[in-house]
Amino acid sequence: MKRPAIAAVLLLAATAVCAQAQPKPEDQIKQRKSAFAVIGHNFGSLGAMAQDKKPYNKEEAVRNAELVSVLADYPKNFFGPGTDKGDTKAKPELWKNRSDFDDKMEKMIGEARKLPQAARGDLASLKKAVADTGAACKACHDDYRAK
């Protein structure tokens, strides 16, 4: 799927969600979990290439990197009131330290946005960008995601 088509699908999905004044907490949890699942699948592929656990494929790396980049900021909109309970791995500390969580989320988004350019370069560039993005993800997971 080409980047414009992906953007159109995401825009339609976001429009449907935003059509509700305030999505129900369980719907917000589903939205963020779904986005993180797609991000995780595509970032996992990049990580495997970066760690030489999977053959490097530049075309696939670019595609994975673009998806991670496009989706990176989507989940942040779904940590609203009431989403601290239910089918979630978010720790209670997230809501107690919301400013720190938001800062870490923005750091991850910033690093994820660097992935497509790195993927268009060489394997060394991709490895560095994957390591930086992975570190940003881990920083948040260590503090705010239950195992």
Rosetta blueprint (number, residue, H / E / L):
1 M L
2 K L
3 R H
4 P H
5 A H
6 I H
7 A H
8 A H
9 V H
10 L H
11 L H
12 L H
13 A H
14 A H
15 T H
16 A H
17 V H
18 C H
19 A L
20 Q L
21 A L
22 Q L
23 P L
24 K L
25 P H
26 E H
27 D H
28 Q H
29 I H
30 K H
31 Q H
32 R H
33 K H
34 S H
35 A H
36 F H
37 A H
38 V H
39 I H
40 G H
41 H H
42 N H
43 F H
44 G H
45 S H
46 L H
47 G H
48 A H
49 M H
50 A H
51 Q L
52 D L
53 K L
54 K L
55 P L
56 Y L
57 N L
58 K H
59 E H
60 E H
61 A H
62 V H
63 R H
64 N H
65 A H
66 E H
67 L H
68 V H
69 S H
70 V H
71 L H
72 A L
73 D L
74 Y L
75 P H
76 K H
77 N H
78 F H
79 F L
80 G L
81 P L
82 G L
83 T L
84 D L
85 K L
86 G L
87 D L
88 T L
89 K L
90 A E
91 K L
92 P L
93 E H
94 L H
95 W H
96 K H
97 N L
98 R H
99 S H
100 D H
101 F H
102 D H
103 D H
104 K H
105 M H
106 E H
107 K H
108 M H
109 I H
110 G H
111 E H
112 A H
113 R L
114 K L
115 L H
116 P H
117 Q H
118 A H
119 A H
120 R H
121 G L
122 D L
123 L H
124 A H
125 S H
126 L H
127 K H
128 K H
129 A H
130 V H
131 A H
132 D H
133 T H
134 G H
135 A H
136 A H
137 C H
138 K H
139 A H
140 C H
141 H H
142 D H
143 D H
144 Y H
145 R E
146 A L
147 K L
